[in-house]
Amino acid sequence: MPAPGRRRPPQRRTSGAQARPFATVSRAPSGRGGGRRRGGRRARRRVVPAIVVTALVVAGVAAYLVLDARANRAAERDLAAAYLKHWSAQDFAAMHGELGSDAAGRVSEARFAQIMRGTLTTATAQTITTGKPQRTDDGFEAPVAVRTRLFGTLRGTVQIPLQGSGKEAGIAWTRRMALPGLRTGEALTRTTEMPDRADILARDGSTVLAGGATRASDVPNIAGQVVGTLGTASPEDAPALRKLGVPDGAKVGVSGLERLLNPELVGTPGGTLKAGDRVLAKVAPKKARAVRSSISIAVVKAAAAAQANAPDASGTTVIDSRTGEVLGFQGSAWSARQPPGSTMKIVTAAAALEDGVAKTTTVYPRETEAKGFGIQNSDEELCGGTLVESFAHSCNSVFVPLGAKLGAKRLVDMAEAFGFNKPTPGLPGAAESTIPPASDLGLPEVAASAIGQGRVEATSLQIALMTATIANGGRQPTLTFLRTSKTAKTHRVISAKTAASMRQLMAAVIANGTGEDARVNISGVTTAGKTGTAELASTQGAQCDAEAAAKAEAQQPDSVTDAPEPVSPCGNADGKSTTAWMSAFAPIRRQNGVDPVAVGVLRARNFQGGATAAPVARQVLTAALGG
């Protein structure tokens, strides 16, 4: 019996003991012959020679081989095309994945990436464009164009030999394939000549903040606040500078505007690109045009004067809320971190309004402390009323339980939306403002975090950014240190409705709350803001009394007659037990073509925000608005 699924082969007819060497086929009867058919005539059989069958088989095999060869060639072409595509994308891991076993075994993926990336960096490559691969005797070749920052576009044909064939083929890579024009055994080198550094101008376009080889300034006292210094690039900055063609060890900006504007100031280095002893390209250095910064001389002068008597670790940051321009900064603007105190109530109130946990009209009981949490209002003030009133007078008795009601996750989520726990784009080296993860916050610490105590820390930059976000309708602007009139790229933090409510809350702080000393005295201009006072040590209440008693006990002399008059540590007579903050902006919305200007003021260990930080904000905003 035949195997299942296969047809029974036709029986071959033989004559006598020996079969004839013919295959038999049935044909329609025609003419004479034996065998009967209709009409009494016999059917006739014809035969096909075996050689014909053999020819058909050979032809079929030949066709298969042709198709297989075509498939193999197509697979090889696809391999070369994929390799070139990965090269264009500078995806070195994917390129290494296309190598043949010999090359892959000789050069690890990490080493391959190092060689390819290093070659492109030496050439100051920016983009790579590859053409279609064309067949050669040992593989393929393709046109490759590498656009560089210093040497124009390097063009050439790169050979792409193969190891193996068909679907088993791989790229037989060697180092000469790292750049068009390289030959076997040649190393790519570059000598660099730096141009003179460009001048930095103030936003007026004429005042020189730093110029020439000595970086001299028309306003040295002001420039000292913002320009920064030159030196050797930090490990953090070096990779980006290498891409600009700046060699290791070159003098570049390492702080202030000099660092922030390095890409605009370094110009176009000149030099010679060599493959071995051969010169591939040569170009002269070119100095960049003078850079017009966003910095306002009037703003920096006002900030420096207002903070002249500030303790160390203080700072000021000033931002145009629409364009994202940094109009000025001073002191430890984005390096010093302190507990933000009640400026953190901006985050808490925004979260409560955004989630519907509170409205501006929600009424809270008037209390002297947050019951159940042991946290008093400042000076044990009787405080409460509507959310607007409670925010204006900075009622801990309202915001401590409000933070607890929000919960750790929502409070931390909103803080991070405003910029906590993440770097500030465009400001390398700026300290991150921090709040612990929600999973690390128990209820007491959530309550403390809601009013900027506990382990929460912020910079004046962070407070200015939060303020600018409120002033800009809930969208946080991307910062720039270049003069511009364009609206900044933004990302939404809170809804426009919540931002409008926050402007109402912050206007009340200045109109009849704790921040009256921040009010700008310019006709028709409304100022909004939030004060902050962070306790660094207990200044009132039972805890303060307990600390006073312990200190008094420790100071008891051996003789009663020699005992000095005990001094209680309660209170804050020298101001060093608290850090002062002020968040403020004016005008409250864009007015007569003038954008709201936002300011964050930090005075470390310096009394209360309404007393010492608010006047700084007023002077800076007045200068920014031309008042």
Backbone hydrogen bonds, N-H to C=O, Kabsch-Sander energy under -0.5 kcal/mol:
donor,donor_aa,acceptor,acceptor_aa,energy
6,R,3,A,-1.7
15,S,18,Q,-1.0
16,G,14,T,-0.5
18,Q,15,S,-0.9
22,F,20,R,-2.3
23,A,48,V,-1.3
25,V,46,R,-1.8
27,R,44,R,-0.6
37,R,41,R,-0.8
40,G,37,R,-2.0
41,R,38,R,-0.7
42,R,33,G,-1.1
46,R,25,V,-1.3
48,V,23,A,-1.3
52,V,49,P,-1.3
53,V,49,P,-0.8
54,T,50,A,-2.3
55,A,51,I,-2.0
56,L,52,V,-2.2
57,V,53,V,-2.3
58,V,54,T,-2.7
59,A,55,A,-2.6
60,G,56,L,-2.3
61,V,57,V,-2.8
62,A,58,V,-2.8
63,A,59,A,-2.4
64,Y,60,G,-2.4
65,L,61,V,-2.7
66,V,62,A,-2.2
67,L,63,A,-2.4
68,D,64,Y,-2.9
69,A,65,L,-2.5
70,R,66,V,-2.2
71,A,67,L,-2.5
72,N,68,D,-2.5
73,R,69,A,-2.4
74,A,70,R,-2.5
75,A,71,A,-2.5
76,E,72,N,-2.2
77,R,73,R,-2.4
78,D,74,A,-2.6
79,L,75,A,-2.0
80,A,76,E,-2.2
81,A,77,R,-2.4
82,A,78,D,-2.6
83,Y,79,L,-2.4
84,L,80,A,-2.1
85,K,81,A,-2.2
86,H,82,A,-2.5
87,W,83,Y,-1.9
88,S,84,L,-2.3
89,A,85,K,-1.6
90,Q,87,W,-1.3
91,D,86,H,-2.7
92,F,90,Q,-1.2
95,M,91,D,-2.0
96,H,92,F,-2.4
97,G,93,A,-1.4
98,E,94,A,-0.5
98,E,95,M,-1.6
99,L,96,H,-1.4
100,G,171,I,-2.6
104,A,100,G,-2.8
105,G,101,S,-2.0
106,R,102,D,-1.4
107,V,103,A,-2.3
112,F,108,S,-2.8
113,A,109,E,-2.5
114,Q,110,A,-2.1
115,I,111,R,-2.4
116,M,112,F,-2.7
117,R,113,A,-2.9
118,G,114,Q,-2.3
119,T,115,I,-2.2
120,L,116,M,-2.0
121,T,117,R,-2.6
122,T,118,G,-2.4
123,A,119,T,-1.8
124,T,121,T,-1.2
125,A,120,L,-3.1
126,Q,147,R,-3.5
127,T,147,R,-1.4
128,I,88,S,-0.6
129,T,145,A,-2.9
131,G,143,P,-2.7
134,Q,141,E,-3.1
136,T,139,G,-2.6
139,G,136,T,-0.6
140,F,160,I,-1.9
141,E,134,Q,-1.8
142,A,158,V,-1.8
144,V,156,G,-3.0
145,A,129,T,-3.0
146,V,154,L,-3.0
147,R,127,T,-2.2
147,R,145,A,-0.6
148,T,146,V,-0.6
148,T,152,G,-3.0
149,R,124,T,-2.8
154,L,146,V,-3.0
154,L,152,G,-0.6
155,R,153,T,-0.6
156,G,144,V,-1.7
158,V,142,A,-2.7
158,V,156,G,-0.5
160,I,140,F,-3.7
162,L,138,D,-2.4
163,Q,170,G,-3.2
168,E,165,S,-1.5
169,A,166,G,-1.6
170,G,163,Q,-2.2
171,I,98,E,-2.3
172,A,161,P,-2.6
173,W,171,I,-1.6
177,M,174,T,-2.0
178,A,175,R,-1.9
179,L,176,R,-0.7
182,L,179,L,-1.7
186,E,183,R,-2.3
189,T,274,K,-2.5
191,T,272,T,-2.1
193,E,270,G,-3.0
198,A,265,L,-2.1
200,I,210,A,-3.0
201,L,199,D,-0.5
201,L,291,V,-3.4
202,A,207,T,-2.6
203,R,295,I,-2.9
205,G,202,A,-2.1
209,L,200,I,-2.9
209,L,207,T,-0.6
210,A,200,I,-1.5
211,G,216,A,-1.4
215,R,211,G,-0.6
215,R,212,G,-0.8
216,A,211,G,-1.8
218,D,208,V,-2.8
219,V,208,V,-0.7
222,I,219,V,-0.6
223,A,219,V,-3.1
224,G,220,P,-2.0
225,Q,222,I,-1.7
226,V,222,I,-0.7
226,V,223,A,-0.9
227,V,223,A,-3.1
231,G,252,V,-2.9
233,A,250,A,-0.6
237,D,234,S,-0.6
238,A,234,S,-2.4
241,L,237,D,-1.9
242,R,238,A,-2.5
243,K,239,P,-1.5
244,L,240,A,-0.8
244,L,241,L,-0.5
245,G,242,R,-1.8
246,V,241,L,-2.4
250,A,247,P,-1.8
252,V,231,G,-3.2
252,V,250,A,-0.6
253,G,258,E,-0.6
254,V,229,T,-2.8
255,S,229,T,-1.0
257,L,226,V,-2.5
258,E,227,V,-2.8
258,E,255,S,-0.5
259,R,255,S,-1.3
259,R,256,G,-0.7
260,L,256,G,-2.4
261,L,257,L,-2.6
262,N,259,R,-1.4
264,E,261,L,-0.9
265,L,261,L,-1.7
266,V,262,N,-2.3
268,T,286,K,-3.0
270,G,193,E,-3.1
271,G,283,V,-2.8
272,T,191,T,-1.6
273,L,281,A,-3.0
274,K,189,T,-2.7
274,K,272,T,-0.5
275,A,278,R,-2.5
276,G,187,A,-2.8
276,G,274,K,-0.6
278,R,275,A,-2.0
280,L,273,L,-2.9
280,L,278,R,-0.6
281,A,273,L,-1.6
283,V,271,G,-2.4
286,K,268,T,-2.9
291,V,199,D,-2.9
292,R,290,A,-0.6
293,S,201,L,-2.5
293,S,291,V,-0.9
294,S,481,F,-1.7
296,S,327,L,-3.2
297,I,295,I,-0.6
300,V,296,S,-2.3
301,K,297,I,-2.5
302,A,298,A,-2.1
303,A,299,V,-2.6
304,A,300,V,-2.8
305,A,301,K,-2.1
306,A,302,A,-2.6
307,Q,303,A,-1.9
308,A,305,A,-1.1
310,A,307,Q,-1.9
314,S,311,P,-0.5
315,G,602,L,-1.9
316,T,330,Q,-2.0
317,T,600,G,-1.8
318,V,328,G,-2.4
319,I,598,A,-2.8
320,D,325,E,-2.8
321,S,319,I,-0.7
321,S,596,P,-2.3
324,G,320,D,-2.1
326,V,480,T,-2.3
327,L,318,V,-1.5
327,L,325,E,-0.9
328,G,318,V,-1.2
330,Q,316,T,-1.9
332,S,314,S,-3.2
333,A,331,G,-1.3
336,A,332,S,-1.3
338,Q,458,A,-2.2
341,G,452,G,-1.9
343,T,340,P,-1.6
344,M,341,G,-1.9
345,K,342,S,-1.5
346,I,343,T,-1.6
347,V,344,M,-0.7
348,T,344,M,-1.9
349,A,345,K,-2.8
350,A,346,I,-2.1
351,A,347,V,-2.4
352,A,348,T,-2.2
353,L,349,A,-2.6
354,E,350,A,-2.7
355,D,351,A,-2.1
356,G,352,A,-0.6
356,G,353,L,-0.6
357,V,352,A,-1.8
358,A,352,A,-1.6
362,T,359,K,-1.2
364,Y,385,G,-2.8
367,E,365,P,-0.7
367,E,383,C,-2.6
370,A,375,I,-3.2
371,K,369,E,-1.0
373,F,370,A,-2.1
374,G,370,A,-0.9
375,I,370,A,-0.8
376,Q,374,G,-0.5
377,N,368,T,-2.7
380,E,377,N,-2.5
381,E,378,S,-1.5
383,C,367,E,-3.0
383,C,381,E,-0.6
385,G,364,Y,-2.3
387,L,360,T,-0.5
387,L,362,T,-1.1
388,V,360,T,-1.3
390,S,386,T,-3.0
391,F,387,L,-2.3
392,A,388,V,-2.3
393,H,389,E,-1.9
394,S,391,F,-1.0
395,C,390,S,-2.5
396,N,394,S,-0.8
398,V,395,C,-1.1
399,F,395,C,-2.2
400,V,396,N,-2.4
402,L,398,V,-1.5
403,G,399,F,-2.1
404,A,400,V,-2.0
405,K,401,P,-2.3
406,L,402,L,-2.1
407,G,403,G,-2.1
411,L,407,G,-2.0
412,V,408,A,-2.8
413,D,409,K,-2.7
414,M,410,R,-2.0
415,A,411,L,-2.2
416,E,412,V,-2.7
417,A,413,D,-1.9
418,F,414,M,-1.7
419,G,415,A,-0.8
420,F,415,A,-2.3
421,N,433,S,-3.8
422,K,419,G,-0.9
427,L,424,T,-1.9
430,A,427,L,-1.8
431,A,334,W,-2.8
434,T,457,E,-1.7
440,D,437,P,-2.0
441,L,438,A,-1.6
442,G,440,D,-0.7
446,V,442,G,-2.3
447,A,443,L,-2.2
448,A,444,P,-1.9
449,S,445,E,-2.9
450,A,446,V,-1.9
451,I,448,A,-1.2
452,G,449,S,-2.0
453,Q,448,A,-2.5
456,V,453,Q,-1.4
457,E,434,T,-2.4
458,A,338,Q,-2.7
460,S,333,A,-0.6
461,L,333,A,-1.6
463,I,459,T,-1.9
464,A,460,S,-2.3
465,L,461,L,-2.4
466,M,462,Q,-2.5
467,T,463,I,-2.2
468,A,464,A,-2.7
469,T,465,L,-2.0
470,I,466,M,-1.8
471,A,467,T,-2.4
472,N,468,A,-1.7
473,G,470,I,-1.4
474,G,469,T,-2.7
475,R,469,T,-0.5
475,R,472,N,-0.8
476,Q,491,H,-2.8
478,T,489,K,-2.5
480,T,324,G,-2.1
483,R,292,R,-2.2
488,A,322,R,-2.4
491,H,476,Q,-1.4
493,V,474,G,-3.2
494,I,474,G,-1.5
499,A,495,S,-2.4
500,A,496,A,-2.1
501,S,497,K,-1.9
502,M,498,T,-2.5
503,R,499,A,-2.2
504,Q,500,A,-1.6
505,L,501,S,-2.2
506,M,502,M,-2.8
507,A,503,R,-2.2
508,A,504,Q,-1.6
509,V,505,L,-1.1
510,I,506,M,-1.0
511,A,507,A,-2.5
512,N,508,A,-2.4
513,G,509,V,-1.0
514,T,392,A,-2.2
515,G,509,V,-1.9
516,E,513,G,-0.7
518,A,515,G,-2.1
519,R,516,E,-1.6
522,I,520,V,-1.5
525,V,522,I,-2.1
526,T,524,G,-0.6
528,A,585,F,-2.5
529,G,506,M,-2.0
530,K,583,S,-2.8
532,G,581,W,-1.7
534,A,579,T,-2.5
535,E,533,T,-0.5
536,L,577,S,-3.4
537,A,577,S,-1.2
544,C,540,Q,-0.6
545,D,541,G,-2.1
546,A,542,A,-2.5
547,E,543,Q,-2.4
548,A,544,C,-2.1
549,A,545,D,-2.4
550,A,546,A,-2.2
551,K,547,E,-2.3
552,A,548,A,-2.5
553,E,549,A,-2.4
554,A,550,A,-2.1
555,Q,551,K,-1.3
556,Q,553,E,-1.2
562,D,559,S,-0.8
563,A,560,V,-1.3
568,S,566,P,-0.5
571,G,539,T,-1.2
575,G,572,N,-1.1
578,T,575,G,-1.0
579,T,534,A,-2.2
580,A,603,R,-2.6
581,W,532,G,-2.7
582,M,601,V,-1.8
583,S,530,K,-2.6
584,A,599,V,-2.0
585,F,528,A,-2.7
586,A,597,V,-1.5
591,Q,594,V,-2.2
594,V,591,Q,-1.8
595,D,593,G,-0.5
597,V,586,A,-2.7
598,A,319,I,-3.1
599,V,584,A,-2.7
600,G,317,T,-2.3
601,V,582,M,-2.5
602,L,315,G,-2.6
603,R,580,A,-2.8
606,N,578,T,-1.0
606,N,603,R,-0.7
607,F,575,G,-1.8
611,A,608,Q,-0.8
612,T,608,Q,-2.5
613,A,608,Q,-0.6
613,A,609,G,-1.0
614,A,609,G,-2.3
617,A,613,A,-1.9
618,R,614,A,-2.1
619,Q,615,P,-2.1
620,V,616,V,-2.3
621,L,617,A,-2.8
622,T,618,R,-2.3
623,A,619,Q,-1.8
624,A,620,V,-2.4
625,L,621,L,-2.1
626,G,623,A,-1.1
627,G,622,T,-2.9
